Amino acid sequence: MAVELSPKMQAFTQEVFPAIIGTNRKDGSVEMVPVWFEQKDGAFWINGGLNRGWFKHLQRDPRITLLLIDPKEMFRWAQVEGRMVNWAEDTGGDHINHLSHRYLKKDYQGPRTGRIKVQIEPLRVTGAIDGRG
């Protein structure tokens, strides 16, 4: 069952920094990669390609962890444990272009075909978003 983010956590997830995602490989080890993300409508959204290892892992095991770290204050962080609940083709690359504007303030420069938009339901959120430094 999805958890609702506190107002402070909602604000933290609206800040612009990459998420490090962790997915479970078939052999039980964890793959961790940086991704652009957004949080809206009670879910986290990421974008990638059908051929990405992390997506193949999610198709087999939908569990995922996102680690969010403020690059200016590493002791402001959140860990979001969740699961992939949906994915769809990013037709025309609209979502990756939206994320590019969020992160780079310009149109996405890579290919906009063959991309997918992944919805992640947060199940547990921990962290220290007030910092301690």
Secondary structure, DSSP 8 states (H G I E B T S, - for coil): ------HHHHHHHHS---EEEEEE-TTS-EEEEEE-EEEETTEEEEEEETT-HHHHHHHH--EEEEEEE-TT-TT-EEEEEEEEEEEEE-GGGHHHHHHHHHHHSS---S--SSEEEEEEEEEEEEEETT---
